[in-house]
Every structure is written in C-alpha cells, then in structure tokens.
Amino acid sequence: MTDNSKIEGTNSSRNRNRSGLWRKILLYSGVAAFLGAIVYGFIPKPVVVETGLVTRGPLTISIIEEGETRIRHRYVISSPVSGYLSRVELRPGAEISAGETFLATIDAQPSGLLDPRTKAEAEARFEAASAMKQLRETEVERARAAHELAKKELERIDALGENEIVSIQERDSFETRALLSELELQGAEFALSAATFEAMQARAVLEQFSNLVANGDYAVKILSPIDGVVLKVFEENARIVPAGASIMEVGDPRALEAEIELLSSDAQTIPEGAEVTFERLGEGARIRGRVKIVEPVGFTKLSALGVEEQRVIVRVDFIDPIPENVKLGDRYRVEAQIVTWHSDDVLLVPASALFRKGRDWMTFVAVDGKALLRKVGIAHNDGISAEVTFGLSRGESVILYPPDSLRDESKVTIEGIKN
C-alpha cells in the first residue's frame, strides 16, 4: 500500500508539472504573438502611388480672359450750328451710305444762324476742316506706300519660301506685317472720309450765308460720312440744340477689334504682336487675332469679390475673317486666349508631381520600388505641365499627387502610370 501511494503521488506531481509547462508555453506564445503583431504593425507598408513620365514636347503659356468687341472706326455726329433739330427717324442698326443717307436736319434760327459772329465761326471751322482733310490725305498716301512695301516684301519672301530659304515663322511675320499695314491703310482712309465729311459739313454751313434761297429754306442737312450702321442715337426728339451737341454715333461693323481688360501683372508678360485665339463664338468657331497695343495707362477696378485691382486695356486686331455663322457686333462679349510664351520642344513634367519646399520645387522619383526626393528647376508652368531646367531626365517616372505621409526612400507600390 505504501508503494502504490508513492507511485500515485509521483504521477500526480508529473501531471501538475506538465499542465504548468503547457500553460507557460501557451502564455509565452500568446505574448510572443502579441508582440509580433505590434512589431508588424509598426513596420512601414509600401505607399500606393500613381506615376507619370517625364517627356519632351511643346509648351504654350497663355492668359485666358473675357473681353468685348469694339468697332474700331466710329464717328459721333454732332450739330455744326445752333438750330432747331428735326426729329431723327433713324434707329440703331439702320444701314447708312456715305454721302447719300440724311442723318439729321437742323433748321435755322433767325436770331442765331445768320449773325456775323456765327458766320466768322463757320469760316474758321471750314478752314480748319480743310487743313485736317489735307493732313488726312497725306496720312493715307503714307499708309498706302507702307502697305505696298509690305506686300512686295511678302511676295519676295514667298518666292524665297519656295526654295526653303526662309522659315515658316519669318513668312508668318511678313504676312502679319502686310495684314496690319492693310488695317492701318483702312484706318487712314476712314479718317480721310471723316475729315472730308467735316469739310463738306463746314462748307454747307458757310454756304448758308452766301446762298440764301427765296423760299426761306435755311436748313443744314447732315449726310452720312461713312458706309456702315447707326450705333447709338443720343437725341431723337425735335428740339433746339446748341452747336456741338451730339446727335448720334455711327460706325462700320466690319472693322472690329477686341478690348480686353487684364491685370497689370499679366499685361507686363504680353509680348508685342502676341497671338490671340477667340473661342466659344458659337458652333465651335475660332478666330485668330494679334495684340495691337497694350495701353500704357492702367486703372483701378473692383473685382466681383470687392477687391481693388489694377487693370490695363489690351487691344487686339482680328486676323481671320469673321465667319458668317458668327454674329459679332459692337460691345459683344468674347473669350480670348493670349499666348505669352511658346516653345516647340522642352522637357516636361506633370505639374501634379510638383510641390514646394521652402523656395525650391521638389518632386518624388519612383526608382526600384522607392520614392526618392529630388530638387528640380521649373521655368514655365501652364498648370498641367511644367518646363524642367534641371533635376530630371526624359523617361523618368515621377509620383503624381504625393501624399503628406510620403518620405524620401519610402517604399511605394505603383498603381497606375499616366503618360
């Protein structure tokens, strides 16, 4: 009995030791698994990113701004003398012919139209109008000579272009010069027409004093100085008007230009003769233009948010003829894209891959599953692509929209590639 009890005690002790050992093994295993999970959780995981390629290609930097059209040659019809203005029958949009359409009629006032002082003023006005007409004739001859010279130069350039001696850009420059000289000639001819009209009008007033008719008709009839349309009627009712009172405004709707208000900071970047494209004109029409002048005087204007801005007016000439399906008139809204810089072959990087670090431009380059931080030089940027001056080579992959968690030499997994 004694031996059996000892054996049973020994077996019971062994069982307790085994169960304690297993409990320790399970405890240590659980602790090890917990610690392993914590360590695994702190191991950095690859960041899923999207990449783009560094390529070569053309880049154009432009400014997009709204503007409005403006009739280049406009003329305000005013009363040459004090008198009684008959009711004006013409309305805006009415077509008029030079020297044929009667715009307004001013009847004489017995107390004002025939006195010596008015006669002397009429004689002086006639002499001044005649001198201005001679000046305008000289300007027309000068503009015509410049236009003929520009056409001859263009013909010579075309002849050289057939032998590929001159570049396309040089040929386009001479073509634009010929077109602009033609526009200047048209402007000079318009000014001559207006000066001729002024002289005729002054002569008509002067003749009231020397050619009085027996039936008492002393009316001054104002004829149209140009072929065009009536733009505005300032005074349509019959009433007594003083000399110089504005009656209506006329113009030629075929001679259109665009007037664009730009921020002064943007206007400083526009080169002379910059190319302009007008879009959203209806039915997908596009019209090319060229900057004529950036006015040297700015003005202050309140933005839609109530912020004061310094604006500058930029005038643009239309190069292409206006399509028949596009209806443009005076003070119509247009959207212009003004080219400030262009190159046919530059090293390009997607703008979404760039970010600032201090004053430097930085990007992440994906190499062998890692993101390498790199400083780059950026010259021109249109918001989609940017010109690279140093730091990148053609064909390298850059990370687009890099997250804040991305660091130098972080592991990455590429999800997609955009060209």
C-alpha positions as a LaTeX table, in Angstrom:
\begin{tabular}{lrrr}
\hline
Residue & $x$ (\AA) & $y$ (\AA) & $z$ (\AA) \\
\hline
Met1 & 0.00 & 0.00 & 0.00 \\
Thr2 & 2.82 & 2.26 & 0.73 \\
Asp3 & 4.48 & 1.71 & $-2.62$ \\
Asn4 & 1.25 & 2.28 & $-4.54$ \\
Ser5 & 0.56 & 5.56 & $-2.81$ \\
Lys6 & 4.08 & 6.75 & $-3.62$ \\
Ile7 & 3.63 & 5.85 & $-7.26$ \\
Glu8 & 0.29 & 7.67 & $-7.42$ \\
Gly9 & 1.83 & 10.74 & $-5.79$ \\
Thr10 & 4.65 & 10.74 & $-8.27$ \\
Asn11 & 2.25 & 10.51 & $-11.24$ \\
Ser12 & 0.10 & 13.31 & $-9.86$ \\
Ser13 & 3.18 & 15.52 & $-9.47$ \\
Arg14 & 4.25 & 14.81 & $-13.03$ \\
Asn15 & 0.80 & 15.72 & $-14.36$ \\
Arg16 & 0.82 & 19.01 & $-12.49$ \\
Asn17 & 4.26 & 19.85 & $-13.85$ \\
Arg18 & 3.14 & 19.05 & $-17.42$ \\
Ser19 & 0.00 & 21.18 & $-17.17$ \\
Gly20 & 2.04 & 24.06 & $-15.73$ \\
Leu21 & 4.55 & 23.73 & $-18.55$ \\
Trp22 & 1.79 & 23.90 & $-21.19$ \\
Arg23 & 0.27 & 26.90 & $-19.52$ \\
Lys24 & 3.63 & 28.63 & $-19.64$ \\
Ile25 & 4.09 & 27.66 & $-23.29$ \\
Leu26 & 0.65 & 29.00 & $-24.17$ \\
Leu27 & 1.26 & 32.18 & $-22.18$ \\
Tyr28 & 4.64 & 32.80 & $-23.76$ \\
Ser29 & 3.25 & 32.03 & $-27.21$ \\
Gly30 & 0.41 & 34.49 & $-26.73$ \\
Val31 & 2.79 & 37.17 & $-25.51$ \\
Ala32 & 5.13 & 36.49 & $-28.43$ \\
Ala33 & 2.24 & 36.66 & $-30.90$ \\
Phe34 & 1.04 & 39.94 & $-29.36$ \\
Leu35 & 4.49 & 41.45 & $-29.51$ \\
Gly36 & 4.88 & 40.18 & $-33.08$ \\
Ala37 & 1.61 & 41.84 & $-34.07$ \\
Ile38 & 2.74 & 45.12 & $-32.53$ \\
Val39 & 6.10 & 44.95 & $-34.32$ \\
Tyr40 & 4.36 & 44.05 & $-37.61$ \\
Gly41 & 2.03 & 46.99 & $-37.18$ \\
Phe42 & 4.98 & 49.36 & $-36.89$ \\
Ile43 & 6.68 & 48.01 & $-40.00$ \\
Pro44 & 6.16 & 50.68 & $-42.77$ \\
Lys45 & 3.97 & 49.42 & $-45.58$ \\
Pro46 & 4.51 & 50.42 & $-49.22$ \\
Val47 & 2.53 & 53.51 & $-50.22$ \\
Val48 & 0.24 & 53.02 & $-53.21$ \\
Val49 & 1.00 & 55.79 & $-55.71$ \\
Glu50 & 0.32 & 56.82 & $-59.29$ \\
Thr51 & 3.19 & 57.90 & $-61.52$ \\
Gly52 & 3.70 & 59.97 & $-64.66$ \\
Leu53 & 6.53 & 60.16 & $-67.17$ \\
Val54 & 8.95 & 62.98 & $-67.88$ \\
Thr55 & 8.64 & 63.69 & $-71.62$ \\
Arg56 & 9.64 & 66.22 & $-74.27$ \\
Gly57 & 7.14 & 68.22 & $-76.27$ \\
Pro58 & 5.64 & 71.66 & $-76.97$ \\
Leu59 & 4.51 & 74.01 & $-74.22$ \\
Thr60 & 2.36 & 77.12 & $-74.53$ \\
Ile61 & 1.73 & 79.59 & $-71.73$ \\
Ser62 & $-1.37$ & 81.70 & $-72.19$ \\
Ile63 & $-3.75$ & 84.01 & $-70.35$ \\
Ile64 & $-7.50$ & 83.42 & $-70.66$ \\
Glu65 & $-9.65$ & 86.47 & $-70.04$ \\
Glu66 & $-13.03$ & 87.83 & $-71.09$ \\
Gly67 & $-13.27$ & 90.95 & $-73.19$ \\
Glu68 & $-15.59$ & 92.72 & $-75.57$ \\
Thr69 & $-15.59$ & 93.70 & $-79.20$ \\
Arg70 & $-15.38$ & 97.29 & $-80.31$ \\
Ile71 & $-15.91$ & 98.94 & $-83.67$ \\
Arg72 & $-12.54$ & 100.45 & $-84.49$ \\
His73 & $-13.80$ & 103.30 & $-86.68$ \\
Arg74 & $-16.69$ & 105.10 & $-85.00$ \\
Tyr75 & $-17.91$ & 108.62 & $-85.57$ \\
Val76 & $-20.08$ & 110.88 & $-83.40$ \\
Ile77 & $-22.39$ & 113.07 & $-85.48$ \\
Ser78 & $-22.77$ & 116.47 & $-83.84$ \\
Ser79 & $-24.62$ & 119.64 & $-84.71$ \\
Pro80 & $-22.39$ & 122.08 & $-86.63$ \\
Val81 & $-24.50$ & 125.10 & $-85.63$ \\
Ser82 & $-27.11$ & 126.12 & $-83.12$ \\
Gly83 & $-30.55$ & 125.49 & $-84.51$ \\
Tyr84 & $-33.75$ & 123.50 & $-84.42$ \\
Leu85 & $-33.12$ & 119.75 & $-84.77$ \\
Ser86 & $-35.88$ & 117.94 & $-86.62$ \\
Arg87 & $-36.93$ & 114.55 & $-85.25$ \\
Val88 & $-34.36$ & 111.86 & $-86.06$ \\
Glu89 & $-36.03$ & 108.92 & $-87.80$ \\
Leu90 & $-33.04$ & 106.55 & $-87.89$ \\
Arg91 & $-32.64$ & 103.92 & $-85.17$ \\
Pro92 & $-29.67$ & 101.79 & $-84.02$ \\
Gly93 & $-28.86$ & 99.16 & $-86.63$ \\
Ala94 & $-30.09$ & 101.20 & $-89.59$ \\
Glu95 & $-27.77$ & 100.94 & $-92.58$ \\
Ile96 & $-26.31$ & 104.16 & $-93.93$ \\
Ser97 & $-24.38$ & 105.11 & $-97.10$ \\
Ala98 & $-21.64$ & 107.69 & $-97.33$ \\
Gly99 & $-22.83$ & 110.94 & $-98.92$ \\
Glu100 & $-26.35$ & 109.61 & $-99.51$ \\
Thr101 & $-28.18$ & 108.97 & $-96.24$ \\
Phe102 & $-29.54$ & 112.03 & $-94.42$ \\
Leu103 & $-28.79$ & 111.59 & $-90.72$ \\
Ala104 & $-30.33$ & 114.78 & $-89.33$ \\
Thr105 & $-31.73$ & 118.15 & $-90.38$ \\
Ile106 & $-31.17$ & 121.39 & $-88.47$ \\
Asp107 & $-33.35$ & 124.34 & $-89.33$ \\
Ala108 & $-32.12$ & 127.90 & $-88.97$ \\
Gln109 & $-32.96$ & 130.14 & $-86.06$ \\
Pro110 & $-33.46$ & 133.76 & $-87.18$ \\
Ser111 & $-31.63$ & 135.08 & $-84.15$ \\
Gly112 & $-28.67$ & 132.71 & $-84.22$ \\
Leu113 & $-27.88$ & 131.24 & $-87.62$ \\
Leu114 & $-27.24$ & 134.35 & $-89.70$ \\
Asp115 & $-25.42$ & 136.76 & $-87.38$ \\
Pro116 & $-21.85$ & 137.94 & $-88.27$ \\
Arg117 & $-20.27$ & 136.15 & $-85.34$ \\
Thr118 & $-21.70$ & 132.79 & $-86.39$ \\
Lys119 & $-20.53$ & 133.47 & $-89.95$ \\
Ala120 & $-16.97$ & 134.13 & $-88.77$ \\
Glu121 & $-17.02$ & 130.96 & $-86.69$ \\
Ala122 & $-18.27$ & 128.99 & $-89.71$ \\
Glu123 & $-15.46$ & 130.35 & $-91.90$ \\
Ala124 & $-12.84$ & 129.40 & $-89.29$ \\
Arg125 & $-14.36$ & 125.95 & $-88.93$ \\
Phe126 & $-14.26$ & 125.45 & $-92.69$ \\
Glu127 & $-10.58$ & 126.43 & $-92.88$ \\
Ala128 & $-9.70$ & 124.08 & $-90.02$ \\
Ala129 & $-11.64$ & 121.24 & $-91.63$ \\
Ser130 & $-9.90$ & 121.83 & $-94.97$ \\
Ala131 & $-6.47$ & 121.72 & $-93.29$ \\
Met132 & $-7.39$ & 118.49 & $-91.46$ \\
Lys133 & $-8.52$ & 116.96 & $-94.74$ \\
Gln134 & $-5.13$ & 117.73 & $-96.33$ \\
Leu135 & $-3.39$ & 116.12 & $-93.35$ \\
Arg136 & $-5.52$ & 113.00 & $-93.64$ \\
Glu137 & $-4.76$ & 112.78 & $-97.37$ \\
Thr138 & $-1.05$ & 112.79 & $-96.55$ \\
Glu139 & $-1.55$ & 110.03 & $-93.96$ \\
Val140 & $-3.45$ & 107.92 & $-96.49$ \\
Glu141 & $-0.62$ & 108.23 & $-99.01$ \\
Arg142 & 1.91 & 107.26 & $-96.37$ \\
Ala143 & $-0.15$ & 104.25 & $-95.24$ \\
Arg144 & $-0.69$ & 103.19 & $-98.86$ \\
Ala145 & 3.06 & 103.36 & $-99.55$ \\
Ala146 & 3.79 & 101.30 & $-96.41$ \\
His147 & 1.18 & 98.73 & $-97.44$ \\
Glu148 & 2.61 & 98.43 & $-100.96$ \\
Leu149 & 6.08 & 97.92 & $-99.49$ \\
Ala150 & 4.79 & 95.23 & $-97.11$ \\
Lys151 & 3.07 & 93.41 & $-100.00$ \\
Lys152 & 6.26 & 93.47 & $-102.08$ \\
Glu153 & 8.29 & 92.14 & $-99.15$ \\
Leu154 & 5.74 & 89.35 & $-98.68$ \\
Glu155 & 5.97 & 88.45 & $-102.38$ \\
Arg156 & 9.76 & 88.25 & $-102.13$ \\
Ile157 & 9.51 & 86.10 & $-99.00$ \\
Asp158 & 7.03 & 83.79 & $-100.77$ \\
Ala159 & 9.50 & 83.41 & $-103.63$ \\
Leu160 & 12.29 & 82.55 & $-101.21$ \\
Gly161 & 10.00 & 80.21 & $-99.30$ \\
Glu162 & 9.57 & 78.03 & $-102.36$ \\
Asn163 & 13.30 & 77.33 & $-102.18$ \\
Glu164 & 13.09 & 76.81 & $-98.37$ \\
Ile165 & 15.45 & 79.72 & $-97.75$ \\
Val166 & 13.27 & 81.35 & $-95.08$ \\
Ser167 & 11.45 & 79.72 & $-92.17$ \\
Ile168 & 7.70 & 79.49 & $-91.74$ \\
Gln169 & 7.87 & 81.84 & $-88.75$ \\
Glu170 & 9.59 & 84.52 & $-90.81$ \\
Arg171 & 6.99 & 84.13 & $-93.55$ \\
Asp172 & 4.16 & 84.44 & $-90.99$ \\
Ser173 & 5.81 & 87.57 & $-89.59$ \\
Phe174 & 5.86 & 89.25 & $-93.03$ \\
Glu175 & 2.28 & 88.12 & $-93.70$ \\
Thr176 & 1.14 & 89.66 & $-90.41$ \\
Arg177 & 3.03 & 92.86 & $-91.21$ \\
Ala178 & 1.25 & 93.10 & $-94.55$ \\
Leu179 & $-2.11$ & 92.50 & $-92.89$ \\
Leu180 & $-1.50$ & 95.13 & $-90.21$ \\
Ser181 & $-0.37$ & 97.65 & $-92.85$ \\
Glu182 & $-3.64$ & 96.99 & $-94.67$ \\
Leu183 & $-5.56$ & 97.67 & $-91.47$ \\
Glu184 & $-3.62$ & 100.90 & $-90.97$ \\
Leu185 & $-4.45$ & 101.91 & $-94.54$ \\
Gln186 & $-8.13$ & 101.26 & $-93.88$ \\
Gly187 & $-7.94$ & 103.37 & $-90.73$ \\
Ala188 & $-6.26$ & 106.22 & $-92.60$ \\
Glu189 & $-8.88$ & 106.06 & $-95.35$ \\
Phe190 & $-11.62$ & 106.12 & $-92.74$ \\
Ala191 & $-10.04$ & 109.17 & $-91.10$ \\
Leu192 & $-9.86$ & 110.84 & $-94.53$ \\
Ser193 & $-13.55$ & 110.12 & $-95.10$ \\
Ala194 & $-14.38$ & 111.68 & $-91.75$ \\
Ala195 & $-12.21$ & 114.74 & $-92.48$ \\
Thr196 & $-13.81$ & 115.11 & $-95.92$ \\
Phe197 & $-17.20$ & 114.96 & $-94.28$ \\
Glu198 & $-16.16$ & 117.62 & $-91.78$ \\
Ala199 & $-15.01$ & 119.88 & $-94.63$ \\
Met200 & $-18.26$ & 119.30 & $-96.55$ \\
Gln201 & $-20.29$ & 119.98 & $-93.44$ \\
Ala202 & $-18.37$ & 123.17 & $-92.69$ \\
Arg203 & $-18.79$ & 124.30 & $-96.30$ \\
Ala204 & $-22.52$ & 123.59 & $-96.14$ \\
Val205 & $-22.83$ & 125.78 & $-93.06$ \\
Leu206 & $-20.82$ & 128.55 & $-94.69$ \\
Glu207 & $-22.97$ & 128.43 & $-97.80$ \\
Gln208 & $-25.98$ & 129.29 & $-95.67$ \\
Phe209 & $-24.70$ & 132.86 & $-95.55$ \\
Ser210 & $-23.98$ & 133.27 & $-99.27$ \\
Asn211 & $-26.64$ & 131.16 & $-100.95$ \\
Leu212 & $-29.86$ & 132.15 & $-99.27$ \\
Val213 & $-32.86$ & 130.91 & $-101.17$ \\
Ala214 & $-36.04$ & 132.87 & $-101.75$ \\
Asn215 & $-38.32$ & 130.35 & $-100.10$ \\
Gly216 & $-36.58$ & 130.74 & $-96.76$ \\
Asp217 & $-35.13$ & 127.19 & $-96.55$ \\
Tyr218 & $-32.06$ & 127.66 & $-94.35$ \\
Ala219 & $-31.84$ & 124.03 & $-93.15$ \\
Val220 & $-28.48$ & 122.31 & $-92.63$ \\
Lys221 & $-28.75$ & 118.69 & $-93.72$ \\
Ile222 & $-26.17$ & 116.30 & $-92.32$ \\
Leu223 & $-25.16$ & 113.44 & $-94.63$ \\
Ser224 & $-23.57$ & 110.20 & $-93.55$ \\
Pro225 & $-19.74$ & 110.34 & $-93.65$ \\
Ile226 & $-19.26$ & 106.56 & $-94.00$ \\
Asp227 & $-20.83$ & 103.33 & $-95.13$ \\
Gly228 & $-22.00$ & 101.47 & $-92.04$ \\
Val229 & $-24.77$ & 101.41 & $-89.48$ \\
Val230 & $-26.19$ & 103.64 & $-86.77$ \\
Leu231 & $-24.77$ & 102.56 & $-83.40$ \\
Lys232 & $-26.50$ & 104.95 & $-80.99$ \\
Val233 & $-28.98$ & 107.79 & $-81.19$ \\
Phe234 & $-28.32$ & 110.38 & $-78.49$ \\
Glu235 & $-31.01$ & 112.85 & $-79.49$ \\
Glu236 & $-34.06$ & 111.65 & $-81.40$ \\
Asn237 & $-36.63$ & 114.27 & $-80.41$ \\
Ala238 & $-37.12$ & 117.56 & $-82.20$ \\
Arg239 & $-35.72$ & 120.44 & $-80.17$ \\
Ile240 & $-33.33$ & 123.37 & $-80.20$ \\
Val241 & $-29.73$ & 122.17 & $-79.88$ \\
Pro242 & $-26.50$ & 124.12 & $-79.38$ \\
Ala243 & $-23.54$ & 123.86 & $-81.74$ \\
Gly244 & $-21.53$ & 120.71 & $-80.97$ \\
Ala245 & $-24.44$ & 118.77 & $-79.44$ \\
Ser246 & $-24.10$ & 115.01 & $-80.06$ \\
Ile247 & $-26.90$ & 113.60 & $-82.20$ \\
Met248 & $-25.88$ & 110.02 & $-82.99$ \\
Glu249 & $-22.94$ & 107.65 & $-83.29$ \\
Val250 & $-22.23$ & 105.71 & $-86.49$ \\
Gly251 & $-19.61$ & 103.14 & $-87.42$ \\
Asp252 & $-18.56$ & 100.35 & $-89.73$ \\
Pro253 & $-19.31$ & 96.95 & $-88.09$ \\
Arg254 & $-16.89$ & 95.21 & $-90.46$ \\
Ala255 & $-13.93$ & 96.93 & $-88.77$ \\
Leu256 & $-13.96$ & 95.16 & $-85.40$ \\
Glu257 & $-11.30$ & 94.88 & $-82.73$ \\
Ala258 & $-11.32$ & 93.37 & $-79.25$ \\
Glu259 & $-10.80$ & 95.24 & $-76.00$ \\
Ile260 & $-9.59$ & 93.07 & $-73.10$ \\
Glu261 & $-9.03$ & 94.20 & $-69.51$ \\
Leu262 & $-6.07$ & 92.36 & $-67.96$ \\
Leu263 & $-4.39$ & 92.56 & $-64.58$ \\
Ser264 & $-1.38$ & 94.83 & $-64.85$ \\
Ser265 & 0.85 & 91.97 & $-63.66$ \\
Asp266 & $-0.39$ & 89.81 & $-66.57$ \\
Ala267 & $-0.19$ & 92.63 & $-69.10$ \\
Gln268 & 3.53 & 93.01 & $-68.39$ \\
Thr269 & 4.17 & 89.48 & $-69.72$ \\
Ile270 & 2.48 & 90.02 & $-73.10$ \\
Pro271 & 5.00 & 90.46 & $-75.93$ \\
Glu272 & 4.36 & 92.78 & $-78.87$ \\
Gly273 & 2.25 & 91.11 & $-81.54$ \\
Ala274 & 1.30 & 88.17 & $-79.30$ \\
Glu275 & $-1.05$ & 85.59 & $-80.84$ \\
Val276 & $-4.64$ & 85.52 & $-79.60$ \\
Thr277 & $-7.38$ & 82.94 & $-80.10$ \\
Phe278 & $-11.06$ & 83.76 & $-79.61$ \\
Glu279 & $-13.20$ & 80.77 & $-78.67$ \\
Arg280 & $-16.82$ & 79.99 & $-77.72$ \\
Leu281 & $-18.21$ & 82.13 & $-80.51$ \\
Gly282 & $-20.95$ & 79.71 & $-81.48$ \\
Glu283 & $-20.92$ & 76.37 & $-83.28$ \\
Gly284 & $-17.30$ & 75.75 & $-82.31$ \\
Ala285 & $-15.95$ & 78.72 & $-84.29$ \\
Arg286 & $-12.47$ & 80.03 & $-83.51$ \\
Ile287 & $-10.95$ & 83.27 & $-84.74$ \\
Arg288 & $-7.28$ & 84.22 & $-84.59$ \\
Gly289 & $-6.10$ & 87.65 & $-83.57$ \\
Arg290 & $-2.94$ & 89.54 & $-82.72$ \\
Val291 & $-2.20$ & 92.04 & $-79.94$ \\
Lys292 & $-2.15$ & 95.52 & $-81.40$ \\
Ile293 & $-1.22$ & 97.52 & $-78.32$ \\
Val294 & $-1.01$ & 97.24 & $-74.54$ \\
Glu295 & $-2.16$ & 100.63 & $-73.34$ \\
Pro296 & 0.43 & 102.43 & $-71.18$ \\
Val297 & $-2.12$ & 103.67 & $-68.63$ \\
Gly298 & $-3.87$ & 101.43 & $-66.10$ \\
Phe299 & $-6.93$ & 101.98 & $-63.95$ \\
Thr300 & $-8.39$ & 100.65 & $-60.71$ \\
Lys301 & $-11.38$ & 98.32 & $-60.84$ \\
Leu302 & $-13.30$ & 96.42 & $-58.18$ \\
Ser303 & $-13.43$ & 92.67 & $-58.69$ \\
Ala304 & $-16.52$ & 90.54 & $-58.08$ \\
Leu305 & $-15.20$ & 89.93 & $-54.54$ \\
Gly306 & $-14.83$ & 93.64 & $-53.87$ \\
Val307 & $-11.03$ & 93.66 & $-54.18$ \\
Glu308 & $-9.35$ & 96.60 & $-55.88$ \\
Glu309 & $-7.33$ & 95.51 & $-58.92$ \\
Gln310 & $-5.09$ & 97.41 & $-61.29$ \\
Arg311 & $-6.25$ & 96.69 & $-64.83$ \\
Val312 & $-4.80$ & 97.51 & $-68.25$ \\
Ile313 & $-6.65$ & 97.55 & $-71.58$ \\
Val314 & $-5.17$ & 95.37 & $-74.34$ \\
Arg315 & $-6.42$ & 95.94 & $-77.90$ \\
Val316 & $-6.45$ & 93.02 & $-80.32$ \\
Asp317 & $-6.95$ & 93.01 & $-84.11$ \\
Phe318 & $-8.83$ & 90.14 & $-85.74$ \\
Ile319 & $-6.65$ & 88.34 & $-88.30$ \\
Asp320 & $-9.16$ & 85.79 & $-89.57$ \\
Pro321 & $-12.37$ & 86.96 & $-91.24$ \\
Ile322 & $-15.43$ & 86.59 & $-89.05$ \\
Pro323 & $-17.47$ & 83.52 & $-90.18$ \\
Glu324 & $-20.95$ & 84.15 & $-91.50$ \\
Asn325 & $-22.49$ & 81.97 & $-88.78$ \\
Val326 & $-20.92$ & 84.13 & $-86.04$ \\
Lys327 & $-22.84$ & 87.29 & $-85.21$ \\
Leu328 & $-20.49$ & 89.84 & $-83.67$ \\
Gly329 & $-21.23$ & 93.49 & $-83.15$ \\
Asp330 & $-20.13$ & 96.41 & $-81.02$ \\
Arg331 & $-19.61$ & 95.59 & $-77.32$ \\
Tyr332 & $-20.18$ & 91.84 & $-77.67$ \\
Arg333 & $-18.60$ & 89.56 & $-75.07$ \\
Val334 & $-15.70$ & 87.35 & $-76.23$ \\
Glu335 & $-13.29$ & 84.97 & $-74.52$ \\
Ala336 & $-9.67$ & 85.46 & $-75.52$ \\
Gln337 & $-6.64$ & 83.22 & $-75.01$ \\
Ile338 & $-3.47$ & 85.34 & $-75.25$ \\
Val339 & $-0.20$ & 83.47 & $-75.80$ \\
Thr340 & 2.60 & 84.90 & $-73.64$ \\
Trp341 & 5.24 & 82.21 & $-74.30$ \\
His342 & 5.65 & 79.14 & $-76.52$ \\
Ser343 & 8.30 & 76.53 & $-77.31$ \\
Asp344 & 8.08 & 73.51 & $-79.60$ \\
Asp345 & 10.48 & 71.27 & $-77.67$ \\
Val346 & 11.03 & 71.41 & $-73.89$ \\
Leu347 & 11.46 & 68.84 & $-71.10$ \\
Leu348 & 8.03 & 68.43 & $-69.46$ \\
Val349 & 6.94 & 67.09 & $-66.08$ \\
Pro350 & 3.32 & 66.80 & $-64.90$ \\
Ala351 & 2.50 & 69.78 & $-62.70$ \\
Ser352 & 0.66 & 67.48 & $-60.26$ \\
Ala353 & 4.02 & 65.88 & $-59.35$ \\
Leu354 & 5.50 & 69.17 & $-58.08$ \\
Phe355 & 5.34 & 70.72 & $-54.63$ \\
Arg356 & 7.10 & 73.46 & $-52.76$ \\
Lys357 & 9.69 & 73.03 & $-50.01$ \\
Gly358 & 10.67 & 76.49 & $-48.92$ \\
Arg359 & 11.52 & 78.34 & $-52.11$ \\
Asp360 & 12.50 & 75.21 & $-54.03$ \\
Trp361 & 10.46 & 72.99 & $-56.31$ \\
Met362 & 10.58 & 69.31 & $-55.30$ \\
Thr363 & 9.28 & 66.01 & $-56.67$ \\
Phe364 & 9.44 & 62.30 & $-55.88$ \\
Val365 & 11.02 & 59.99 & $-58.46$ \\
Ala366 & 9.97 & 56.31 & $-58.38$ \\
Val367 & 13.08 & 54.10 & $-58.62$ \\
Asp368 & 13.11 & 50.33 & $-57.84$ \\
Gly369 & 10.03 & 50.50 & $-55.61$ \\
Lys370 & 11.24 & 53.54 & $-53.67$ \\
Ala371 & 10.34 & 57.22 & $-53.69$ \\
Leu372 & 13.42 & 59.40 & $-53.98$ \\
Leu373 & 13.05 & 63.08 & $-53.11$ \\
Arg374 & 14.65 & 65.33 & $-55.71$ \\
Lys375 & 15.05 & 69.08 & $-56.20$ \\
Val376 & 14.13 & 70.32 & $-59.68$ \\
Gly377 & 14.25 & 73.57 & $-61.61$ \\
Ile378 & 10.98 & 74.84 & $-63.11$ \\
Ala379 & 10.77 & 77.65 & $-65.69$ \\
His380 & 7.28 & 77.81 & $-67.27$ \\
Asn381 & 4.12 & 76.19 & $-65.96$ \\
Asp382 & 0.66 & 76.10 & $-67.56$ \\
Gly383 & $-0.98$ & 74.24 & $-64.68$ \\
Ile384 & $-0.90$ & 70.88 & $-66.47$ \\
Ser385 & 2.74 & 70.53 & $-67.48$ \\
Ala386 & 5.87 & 72.41 & $-66.44$ \\
Glu387 & 9.20 & 73.04 & $-68.14$ \\
Val388 & 12.13 & 71.37 & $-66.35$ \\
Thr389 & 15.54 & 73.08 & $-66.42$ \\
Phe390 & 17.43 & 70.61 & $-64.18$ \\
Gly391 & 16.92 & 67.65 & $-61.86$ \\
Leu392 & 15.05 & 65.26 & $-64.17$ \\
Ser393 & 15.69 & 63.31 & $-67.36$ \\
Arg394 & 13.41 & 62.17 & $-70.12$ \\
Gly395 & 11.71 & 58.84 & $-69.36$ \\
Glu396 & 11.92 & 59.03 & $-65.55$ \\
Ser397 & 8.79 & 58.28 & $-63.51$ \\
Val398 & 7.56 & 60.87 & $-61.05$ \\
Ile399 & 4.90 & 60.35 & $-58.40$ \\
Leu400 & 1.66 & 62.26 & $-59.02$ \\
Tyr401 & $-0.19$ & 63.89 & $-56.13$ \\
Pro402 & 2.35 & 62.74 & $-53.48$ \\
Pro403 & 0.65 & 62.25 & $-50.07$ \\
Asp404 & 1.91 & 64.01 & $-46.94$ \\
Ser405 & 2.99 & 60.67 & $-45.47$ \\
Leu406 & 5.50 & 60.05 & $-48.28$ \\
Arg407 & 9.13 & 60.48 & $-47.30$ \\
Asp408 & 12.48 & 60.18 & $-49.01$ \\
Glu409 & 13.28 & 56.49 & $-49.77$ \\
Ser410 & 9.79 & 55.36 & $-48.73$ \\
Lys411 & 8.68 & 52.10 & $-50.31$ \\
Val412 & 5.95 & 52.53 & $-52.89$ \\
Thr413 & 3.64 & 50.37 & $-54.94$ \\
Ile414 & 2.78 & 51.77 & $-58.37$ \\
Glu415 & $-0.94$ & 51.53 & $-59.05$ \\
Gly416 & $-1.03$ & 53.22 & $-62.46$ \\
Ile417 & 1.07 & 55.16 & $-64.96$ \\
Lys418 & $-0.08$ & 58.25 & $-66.83$ \\
Asn419 & 1.72 & 59.42 & $-69.95$ \\
\hline
\end{tabular}
